[in-house]
Amino acid sequence: MKNKIFGLVLILMYCSSVSASTERYNNVANQFKGQALSDETVSNAMMQGACLVQLKELTFKKKNDFDPISEWVNYRSISLLEQYSPCETLIILEVANTQLRESHG
């Protein structure tokens, strides 16, 4: 069941990221056609970018509010991004965030 949910999440992220605009990259790629990234690599990079945005949303906290779980998630995101892709980090922290909130809620 967890594998099906994981797969569905990845497919949804992939589909939403494919529709994102890469106009700046396309301008550069047009100048250097021989070195341009493959469509699959560009699509993966777009998905990773979408995951970074979602990771920021997950770790965002209000300026004047202290939330120890958000602080922990934000701190962990930096070290996890050194080891894993943005999408893997997002999944790890999303699960951790949910479990921490359920146990402290």
Order of alpha helices (4+ residues) and beta strands (2+ residues): alpha-alpha-alpha-alpha-alpha
